[in-house]
Amino acid sequence: MSSITARQLWFSKPGTVELREQTLPEPQADQLLLRSLYSGISAGTELLVYHGQVPETLSLDASLAALGDEQISYPLQYGYASVGCVEQIGSNIDSAWLGRKAFCFQPHASHFLATADALIPLPDDISAEAAVFLANMETAVNLLLDARPQLGDKVLVMGQGIVGLLVTQILSQFPLAELCVVDPLAQRRRLAETIGATASFDPNDDDDRKRLQQLLQPEESAGADIVLELSGVPEALNQALSLCAYSGRLVVGSWYGNKQADLALGERFHRNRIELISSQVSSIAPALSGRWDKARRFQVAWDMIRKCQPEQFISHRLPLDKAAEAYAMLDKGGDDVMQIVFDYESEQAQ
């Protein structure tokens, strides 16, 4: 075995990313070395890191081995959707791992070391590009476990980024009365309708807001049985509350970082027994934990990747040396930007 020089993405300060090289040691007895194939940018979470909007009191993610209890302090590495191929193994690792493709909650880098329990082997029928979406699909599955959609429900999904689109696509398989989505970008609204939304609305358009109100609230007591707030915009919470039915559920899947919003809790929320639910994929709801564990949730996520084919949402495949361009593109936004994926295979072909 020989040492490998890894190219790593670092957030050097808010608004700035850079590439650094680090020589990785040979794998220890219980480690594997992987060559990255693809890694996906999480537009919501990583833009918070990019903007310096993550609360300093929080660790990056204590539930992920590659991030651990590391505090938010620049410079730092981040990212959690990497797919790689095992190239070297330690002395205690089964040789069957060699050459296998696996998903890992791992920051963006050309090569990385991991233990076997941190790797999720790819099923034979799922491509490396599709597997990049495992983390987002697991989040979508968790959101719907918390939302508990039922026959005939009216459901509103606010925000049609990648997680929002995946949630919408899974919900389209349910026998709902309405499946409405809200997003300011026309292309995302069109995509949502293509994958099963019954109607889409621009939150910044007065006519669209009126149409949405009429659709969900033809009577004063009506509204959406379930609202999923996935926009990442705290101000959207008030609109979500205003559209939620009596005894409805508002599931907040957005992570706002240190962004705050004033909530109008003295109006519709106060009298309508609205259930406000925080949904986060690091854990499983206590009410479900007797029957569900992470292994079962991952299995469902793989099944949803097979059905939804989320690789259709990849808008840009870039080499890692275009990282600054990638984050600037996400920061600017626009109809043409959906999922950006770092393609390490293209780097090696050059």
C-alpha positions as CSV (number, residue, x, y, z in Angstrom):
1,M,0.0,0.0,0.0
2,S,1.1,3.6,-0.6
3,S,0.0,7.0,0.8
4,I,-2.4,9.1,-1.1
5,T,-2.6,12.9,-1.5
6,A,-6.2,13.9,-1.1
7,R,-7.6,17.2,-2.4
8,Q,-10.0,18.6,0.2
9,L,-12.6,21.3,0.1
10,W,-12.4,23.8,3.0
11,F,-14.6,26.7,4.0
12,S,-11.8,29.1,4.9
13,K,-14.1,31.9,6.0
14,P,-17.7,33.0,5.3
15,G,-18.1,33.4,1.5
16,T,-14.8,31.7,0.6
17,V,-13.9,28.1,-0.2
18,E,-10.6,26.7,-1.2
19,L,-8.9,23.4,-2.0
20,R,-6.1,22.0,0.2
21,E,-3.9,19.0,-0.3
22,Q,-3.3,16.5,2.5
23,T,-1.3,13.3,2.4
24,L,-3.4,10.6,3.9
25,P,-1.6,7.8,5.9
26,E,-2.1,4.2,5.0
27,P,-5.3,2.8,6.4
28,Q,-5.1,1.6,10.0
29,A,-6.2,-1.9,10.9
30,D,-9.9,-1.0,11.0
31,Q,-9.9,1.6,8.2
32,L,-10.6,1.7,4.5
33,L,-9.4,4.3,2.0
34,L,-11.9,5.4,-0.6
35,R,-11.5,7.2,-3.9
36,S,-14.4,9.6,-4.4
37,L,-16.6,9.2,-7.4
38,Y,-19.2,11.9,-6.7
39,S,-20.3,14.1,-3.8
40,G,-23.4,16.3,-3.7
41,I,-23.7,19.8,-2.3
42,S,-26.5,20.2,0.2
43,A,-27.7,23.6,-0.9
44,G,-29.6,24.5,2.2
45,T,-27.1,23.4,5.0
46,E,-23.9,24.2,3.1
47,L,-25.1,27.7,2.1
48,L,-25.6,28.4,5.8
49,V,-22.0,27.3,6.4
50,Y,-20.9,29.3,3.3
51,H,-22.6,32.4,4.7
52,G,-21.4,32.0,8.3
53,Q,-25.0,31.6,9.5
54,V,-24.6,28.5,11.6
55,P,-25.0,29.1,15.4
56,E,-21.6,28.9,17.1
57,T,-23.2,27.0,20.0
58,L,-23.8,24.0,17.7
59,S,-21.5,21.2,16.6
60,L,-21.4,20.5,12.9
61,D,-23.2,17.1,13.4
62,A,-22.4,15.0,16.4
63,S,-24.3,12.1,14.8
64,L,-21.9,11.8,11.9
65,A,-18.5,10.2,12.4
66,A,-16.7,12.3,9.8
67,L,-17.9,15.6,11.5
68,G,-18.3,14.5,15.1
69,D,-18.4,17.2,17.8
70,E,-16.4,19.7,15.7
71,Q,-17.6,23.2,16.5
72,I,-18.4,25.8,13.9
73,S,-15.0,27.5,13.5
74,Y,-13.3,28.5,10.3
75,P,-11.5,27.1,8.5
76,L,-13.6,23.9,8.4
77,Q,-14.6,21.0,6.2
78,Y,-18.2,20.2,5.5
79,G,-20.4,18.1,3.3
80,Y,-22.2,14.8,3.9
81,A,-23.1,13.1,0.6
82,S,-20.1,11.3,-0.8
83,V,-19.9,8.1,-2.9
84,G,-16.6,6.4,-3.3
85,C,-14.8,3.2,-4.3
86,V,-12.7,1.3,-1.7
87,E,-9.1,1.2,-2.9
88,Q,-7.2,0.1,0.2
89,I,-8.1,-1.7,3.4
90,G,-6.6,-2.2,6.8
91,S,-5.4,-5.6,8.1
92,N,-8.7,-6.3,10.0
93,I,-11.0,-5.5,7.1
94,D,-12.6,-8.2,5.0
95,S,-11.0,-8.3,1.5
96,A,-14.5,-8.4,0.0
97,W,-14.6,-4.6,0.6
98,L,-11.9,-4.0,-2.1
99,G,-13.5,-2.4,-5.2
100,R,-16.9,-1.9,-3.5
101,K,-18.8,1.3,-3.9
102,A,-20.2,2.9,-0.8
103,F,-22.0,6.0,0.5
104,C,-20.4,8.0,3.3
105,F,-21.5,11.1,5.3
106,Q,-18.2,12.7,4.4
107,P,-17.0,16.2,3.5
108,H,-16.0,16.9,-0.1
109,A,-12.6,15.4,-0.9
110,S,-11.0,13.3,-3.6
111,H,-10.0,10.5,-1.2
112,F,-10.9,9.8,2.4
113,L,-10.4,7.3,5.2
114,A,-13.4,5.7,7.0
115,T,-14.2,2.8,9.2
116,A,-16.5,0.0,7.8
117,D,-19.4,1.0,10.1
118,A,-19.4,4.5,8.6
119,L,-19.9,3.2,5.1
120,I,-23.2,2.2,3.4
121,P,-22.6,-0.2,0.5
122,L,-24.4,0.7,-2.7
123,P,-27.0,-1.8,-3.9
124,D,-26.0,-3.4,-7.2
125,D,-28.9,-1.7,-9.1
126,I,-28.2,1.9,-7.9
127,S,-25.7,4.0,-9.7
128,A,-23.1,6.2,-7.9
129,E,-24.8,9.3,-9.2
130,A,-28.2,8.3,-7.8
131,A,-26.6,7.2,-4.5
132,V,-25.4,10.8,-3.9
133,F,-29.1,11.5,-3.0
134,L,-29.2,9.0,-0.1
135,A,-28.9,11.6,2.6
136,N,-31.5,13.9,1.1
137,M,-33.8,10.9,0.5
138,E,-33.4,9.7,4.0
139,T,-34.4,13.2,5.1
140,A,-37.5,13.2,2.8
141,V,-38.5,9.8,4.3
142,N,-38.1,11.1,7.8
143,L,-40.2,14.1,7.1
144,L,-43.1,12.0,5.8
145,L,-42.8,9.7,8.8
146,D,-43.3,12.7,11.0
147,A,-46.0,14.3,8.8
148,R,-48.2,11.1,8.7
149,P,-50.2,11.8,5.5
150,Q,-53.5,10.0,5.3
151,L,-56.1,9.2,2.7
152,G,-57.8,12.3,1.3
153,D,-55.5,14.8,3.0
154,K,-54.7,18.2,1.6
155,V,-51.0,18.7,1.7
156,L,-48.9,21.8,1.0
157,V,-45.1,21.6,0.5
158,M,-43.4,25.0,0.9
159,G,-40.0,25.0,-0.9
160,Q,-39.0,22.9,-3.9
161,G,-35.3,22.5,-3.5
162,I,-34.0,19.0,-3.7
163,V,-35.6,17.8,-0.4
164,G,-38.8,19.5,-1.3
165,L,-39.0,17.9,-4.7
166,L,-38.2,14.5,-3.2
167,V,-41.0,14.9,-0.6
168,T,-43.4,16.0,-3.3
169,Q,-42.5,13.0,-5.5
170,I,-43.0,10.6,-2.7
171,L,-46.3,12.2,-1.7
172,S,-47.5,11.9,-5.3
173,Q,-47.8,8.2,-4.5
174,F,-50.3,8.8,-1.8
175,P,-54.1,9.1,-2.4
176,L,-54.3,12.7,-1.4
177,A,-57.1,15.2,-2.2
178,E,-54.6,18.0,-3.0
179,L,-50.8,18.1,-3.3
180,C,-49.8,21.8,-3.6
181,V,-46.4,23.3,-3.7
182,V,-45.0,26.8,-3.2
183,D,-41.7,28.0,-4.6
184,P,-40.6,31.4,-6.1
185,L,-38.7,29.7,-9.0
186,A,-40.7,28.8,-12.1
187,Q,-38.6,25.9,-13.1
188,R,-38.9,24.2,-9.7
189,R,-42.7,24.7,-9.9
190,R,-42.8,23.1,-13.3
191,L,-40.6,20.2,-12.1
192,A,-43.0,19.7,-9.1
193,E,-46.0,19.4,-11.4
194,T,-44.1,17.0,-13.7
195,I,-43.5,14.7,-10.7
196,G,-47.0,14.8,-9.3
197,A,-48.0,18.1,-7.7
198,T,-51.6,18.9,-8.4
199,A,-50.9,22.7,-8.3
200,S,-48.0,25.1,-7.8
201,F,-47.8,28.7,-6.6
202,D,-45.4,31.6,-6.5
203,P,-45.3,33.0,-3.0
204,N,-44.3,36.4,-4.3
205,D,-47.3,36.7,-6.7
206,D,-50.5,38.2,-5.3
207,D,-52.8,36.3,-7.7
208,D,-51.0,33.0,-6.8
209,R,-51.4,33.7,-3.1
210,K,-55.1,34.3,-3.6
211,R,-55.5,31.1,-5.7
212,L,-53.7,29.1,-3.1
213,Q,-55.9,30.5,-0.3
214,Q,-59.1,29.7,-2.3
215,L,-57.9,26.2,-3.1
216,L,-57.0,25.3,0.5
217,Q,-59.5,27.4,2.4
218,P,-62.9,27.5,0.5
219,E,-64.4,27.8,4.0
220,E,-63.1,29.7,7.0
221,S,-62.3,26.6,9.0
222,A,-60.6,24.8,6.1
223,G,-56.9,24.7,5.2
224,A,-54.2,22.2,4.5
225,D,-54.2,19.1,6.8
226,I,-50.4,19.0,6.5
227,V,-48.0,21.8,5.7
228,L,-44.3,21.0,5.2
229,E,-42.0,24.0,5.5
230,L,-38.9,23.2,3.5
231,S,-38.0,26.6,2.0
232,G,-35.2,27.5,4.4
233,V,-36.9,31.0,4.7
234,P,-38.0,31.7,8.3
235,E,-40.6,34.2,7.1
236,A,-42.4,31.4,5.3
237,L,-43.5,30.1,8.7
238,N,-46.2,32.7,9.1
239,Q,-47.7,31.8,5.7
240,A,-47.5,28.2,6.6
241,L,-49.4,28.8,9.8
242,S,-52.1,30.8,8.0
243,L,-52.7,27.9,5.6
244,C,-52.8,25.1,8.1
245,A,-56.2,23.6,9.0
246,Y,-57.8,23.3,12.4
247,S,-55.8,20.6,14.2
248,G,-53.5,20.4,11.2
249,R,-49.8,19.6,11.3
250,L,-47.0,22.0,10.4
251,V,-43.8,20.1,9.9
252,V,-40.7,22.2,9.9
253,G,-37.8,20.5,8.0
254,S,-35.9,23.7,7.3
255,W,-32.7,24.5,9.2
256,Y,-32.6,28.3,9.6
257,G,-29.2,28.5,11.3
258,N,-29.0,31.8,13.1
259,K,-31.7,33.4,11.0
260,Q,-34.8,34.4,12.9
261,A,-38.4,35.3,12.2
262,D,-41.3,36.9,14.2
263,L,-44.2,34.4,14.3
264,A,-47.8,35.5,14.5
265,L,-48.8,33.1,17.2
266,G,-51.7,35.2,18.5
267,E,-53.8,34.7,15.4
268,R,-54.7,31.4,13.7
269,F,-52.2,29.3,15.6
270,H,-53.7,30.3,19.0
271,R,-57.2,29.0,18.5
272,N,-56.7,26.2,15.9
273,R,-54.8,23.6,17.9
274,I,-52.1,23.5,15.1
275,E,-49.4,20.9,15.8
276,L,-46.0,22.4,15.2
277,I,-43.4,19.6,14.6
278,S,-39.6,19.9,14.3
279,S,-38.4,17.2,12.0
280,Q,-34.7,16.4,11.8
281,V,-33.1,13.3,10.3
282,S,-30.4,12.7,13.0
283,S,-33.0,10.9,15.1
284,I,-36.2,8.9,14.8
285,A,-39.4,10.2,16.4
286,P,-39.9,8.4,19.8
287,A,-43.4,7.3,18.8
288,L,-41.8,5.3,15.9
289,S,-38.6,4.1,17.5
290,G,-40.1,0.8,18.7
291,R,-40.7,-0.2,15.1
292,W,-38.3,1.9,13.1
293,D,-34.5,2.2,13.2
294,K,-32.0,3.8,10.9
295,A,-31.4,0.6,9.0
296,R,-35.1,0.3,8.1
297,R,-35.2,4.0,7.2
298,F,-32.2,3.6,4.9
299,Q,-33.8,0.6,3.2
300,V,-36.9,2.7,2.5
301,A,-34.7,5.5,1.2
302,W,-33.0,3.1,-1.3
303,D,-36.4,2.0,-2.4
304,M,-37.5,5.6,-3.0
305,I,-34.3,6.3,-4.9
306,R,-35.2,3.4,-7.2
307,K,-38.7,4.8,-7.7
308,C,-38.0,8.5,-7.9
309,Q,-34.7,8.4,-9.9
310,P,-33.4,11.6,-8.2
311,E,-30.4,11.9,-10.5
312,Q,-32.9,13.6,-12.9
313,F,-32.5,16.6,-10.7
314,I,-28.7,17.0,-11.2
315,S,-28.3,20.3,-13.1
316,H,-24.5,20.7,-12.9
317,R,-21.6,18.2,-12.7
318,L,-18.4,20.0,-11.9
319,P,-14.9,19.0,-11.0
320,L,-13.8,19.9,-7.4
321,D,-11.5,22.7,-8.6
322,K,-14.7,24.5,-9.7
323,A,-15.9,24.6,-6.1
324,A,-15.8,28.4,-5.7
325,E,-17.9,28.6,-8.9
326,A,-20.4,26.0,-7.6
327,Y,-21.1,27.9,-4.3
328,A,-21.3,31.3,-6.0
329,M,-23.8,29.7,-8.4
330,L,-25.9,28.4,-5.5
331,D,-25.6,31.6,-3.7
332,K,-26.9,33.6,-6.7
333,G,-29.7,31.0,-7.2
334,G,-31.7,30.9,-10.4
335,D,-34.0,28.6,-12.3
336,D,-31.2,26.6,-13.9
337,V,-29.6,25.5,-10.6
338,M,-30.9,22.4,-8.9
339,Q,-28.5,19.8,-7.7
340,I,-24.8,20.5,-8.1
341,V,-22.6,17.4,-7.9
342,F,-18.8,17.2,-7.8
343,D,-17.6,14.7,-10.4
344,Y,-14.2,13.3,-9.4
345,E,-14.2,10.9,-12.3
346,S,-14.0,13.8,-14.7
347,E,-11.0,15.1,-12.9
348,Q,-9.2,11.8,-13.2
349,A,-10.0,11.7,-16.9
350,Q,-8.2,15.0,-17.6
